[in-house]
């Protein structure tokens, strides 16, 4: 008999009614709930063993530290900042959700919890986190060249994006996080740029779990046969500039620089936000949005806790 993998979710909350409700809602899902009410202790456990936790559900009322302050600390640590945080919103007002998002929450759930929303958001969070973890691990296993100053690449597929993302990440101060950000930007250029998968289409593809098959289908279509994404790597004494240009029609990139409350429940749409948060000091878009410079400063390596 095949056993479904269990994903461990850290729930930091001192409201036992909410915790028990979550246990009931997620009882038949592949999640193992690890509950702790002390935010300071939860933070220590995350730092000690970050690979154990696939997501964090964070209550507003927790012991020892305010929920938002803990969120800031999580997002200030290069060790654990890639773990998705789902924060509970006491009122669900626009103002509260906006504060939570600006503090670094990947998802914000208003109370009382809707039974269908939490499993959907957890599934989305874990899908993304699994991809990030695989990308980080691949980057750590990729031997850096150490001599790369200028280079140009042309990529077409998601496999190409993964390979070049890992290669370039090896030249960056924090290869593990750099791999996630670079790969996200390359995937975005392929799927949305060259292949023309728009936001609404991707939403439906994820709902049906047909995203990868649709990418393969479009890559095989003759109209896309000669399309490629140009990647130019340029390393100076002060920074790394990775310029990514696709052959698509562009998009309104300004809408995706931050995660607004309109998209907070969507099953995707966080790639650019995560790239900026984890990897890049700035993203400089040109023209219609199909040409972007991704800037990484060359300072001290971030080993902060």
N, C-alpha and C positions, 0 to 999 in steps of 0.2 A: 504494500500500500504506500502511495506517495504522500509524504508529509509536507504540508504547505509551510513555507518559511514564515517564522514569526518575527515581526519588527518591533523593537522595544521603543516605547514612547515614554519619555519622562514627563510626568504631570506634576508641576510645581503649583500647589494650591492648598490652602488651609480650610477650604469649604468642602467638607466631606460629602455633602449632598450633591454638589457638582461632580465630584470625583466618582461617586457611586453611579450617578447618571451616565457618565462617560463609559464606565465599565459595562453597564447594561447595553448602551447603544452599540458599543464595539465588541460585544461578547462573541459574536459569530464572525468577526473579522480577524485577519491574520496579525493582530497586534497584541503585544504584551505590555500591560500598563505598569510602569514603575512610579509609584506615588511618593512624593516627599513634600512636606509643608515648609521646610526651612530653605529659603532661597540661597543663603550663603553655603549651606551644605550641598545643595543641588549644583551650584557653580563649581565647587571643588570636585564633585564627582564627574562633572562634564569634562573638566580639565584632565582628570586622572585617566579617564577612559572614553575619549570622544567617539571612538568607532562603535561603541555599544549602542548609541542612541540614534535612531533614524529621524526623530522629530521631537520637539519640545512643545508641550501645551502649558502656557503660562497664565496663571490667574492674576488678577489685579491685587488681591489680598493674600499675601504670603508672609511667613515669619522672617524676621531679621532684616529684610530689605524690601523696598518697594518694587512692584512688578516691573515698572518702566525702567527703574534704575538697573535691575538685573538684566533687562533686555539690552540696555546700553552696554553693559559690561560684556555680555555675550558677543555683541557686534564689534567690540573693541579688541577681541582676542582672535588672532590669526589661527589659533588652534581649533576653535569651535564655531567661528562665525558662519561657516557654511551649513551648519545644522539648521534646518528651517524651524522658525519659532511661530507658533500659532498662539496669539494672545486673546484672552477673553475680554470683551468690551462690556462694561457694566450697563451702559445705556444704549449703545448702538447708534449714538448720534453721529452726524457728520464730523463734528469737532473732535469727538473722542477717537473715532476711527482714523482721522487725519493725524492726530497726535501719535497713535500707535504705529502707523505706517512710517511716519517720519523718524520714529525712534528705532526703526529697523525691523519691525514685525513683517514676516513674509505673508502672513494671513491674519485676519482679525475676525473673530466670531462674536456677534452680539448675543447677549443673554435676554430671555431664556434660549438655550440651544435648540435648534431645529434638528430633529432626529436624522433627517436625510443629509443635511449640509456637512456635519462633522466627518462622516465617513468619506464623503466626496473630497473634501479638502485634505484630509489625511492621505488619501490615495494619491492625490496630485502632489502633495509635499514629498511623499516617499518616492514616487516615481522620479521626481527631479533630484532628490537627494541621492538615490541609487546611481543615477547618471553622473552626478558630481563626484561621488566616491570612486566610481570606476575610472573617471577621468583623472582624479588626483593620484590614484594608485598607478595608473599607466604612466603618468608623468614621473613619478618617483622611480619607476623601472626603466625609464628612458635615459640612456647615457648622454649627458650634455656634451656638445662639441667644445664649448669654452673658447672658441676662436671666431665665432660668428659676429661680423660687424655689419655687413650689408648682404642682403639676399632677396631674391624674388622667386615666388612660387605661383603656380597655377593649379587650383584644385577644383574638383567637380563633385565629389561624393562626400557623404558623412564620414566615411573611413579616411578619406584624405584629410578632412577637417581635424579628426582625432589625431592623426599622425603628425601633421604640421603643428597643431596646437601643442602637442607634447614636446616636439622638437624645439619650438620657440620658447616654451615655458622653461626649458632647461637653461636658457640664457638670462632668465629673470631673477630678481632677488629672492622671490618666494615661489619656486616652481610649482608647488602643490596648488596654491590658489591661482597662480597665473594660468595654469592649464585650464581651469574651469572658465575663467573670463575669456581667454583667447578662443577656446573651442566654442563657447556660446556665441561669440560674434561671428565666427566662421559658419556655424550652422545657420544662423540668422541670414547670412548673405546667400547661402545656398537655397534654403527652403523658401524664404519670403522674397528674396531678390531674384535669383535665376529661375526658380521653379514657380514663382508667383502664387504660393499658398498664402492666402490672406488670413487675417485674424479670425474671422467668423468660420472659415473653412477649417482652420486648425482646431478650433473649439470642438466642432463636430467630429473631426478625425480622432481626437483624443477620447471623446465620449464613446466612440465605437472601437477604440484601440486599433485604428487603421492608419495612423500617422506614418509609420515606417513603410508600410506597403504602398501608400500613396506617393511617398518620395521616390521609391524604386520605380513606380509606374511612370512618374513624370520624367525621371532621369532617362528612362528608356525611350521616351517619345522623341521622334526625329526633330521636332522644333527645338529641343533642348540639347541636341547631340553635341553641338560645338560650343555651348556656353561654359564659361569657367569663371572662377573668382580669383582675381589677382591679389596676391598678398606680398607686400613689400616690407621687409624688416630692416630697420636702420637704427644702429646703436651708437650713441655718442657718449661723451664722458658724463653727461648729466641725466640722460633719460633714454628710454627705448621708445621708438615710434613704430607701430605696426599699422600700416595703411591697408585697408581692406576695401576692394572695389568689386561690386558685382555688376551684372549686365541686365539687371531688372529695371523697372520703371520708377523705383524709389518709393518712399513712404513718408508719412508725416512723423518724423522721428521725434519731434518735440513732445508728442503725446506719451512717449514711452521712456522718457528720461527718469521719471519717477512713477511709483505705483500709486495711482489715485484710488479713491474709494469706489469708483465705478467698476474697477476691475479686480477688486480685492477678493471676490469669490470665484473668479474665472479659473479654469483648469490649466492655464498657461499665461504667457505674457509677462514673465518676470526675467527673461534672459538678459536684456540690456541693463535692467536695474541691478541684477546680480553681478554682471560683469563689472559695472562701475563700483559696486560695493566691495567686491572681493579683490579686484585686480587693478583697475585703471584709475589714475589720478584725474583724467578727463577723457571724454570722447568728443572729438571735433568732427561734426558732419559737414559735408560740402554738397553744393548743388541740390539735387532733389532727394538726397538721403541714401543713395547707393554707393557713396564714397565716404569712408570714415577713418579718421586717424585715432588710434588707441594709444594713449600715452602712459608709460610706466616710469616713474622717477627712479633713478639709481642712487638711493640713499642706503641707510643701514637696513639690513634684513629685519623684518618685523617678527620678532620672537616674543611679542608681548603675551601676557597671560590675562 
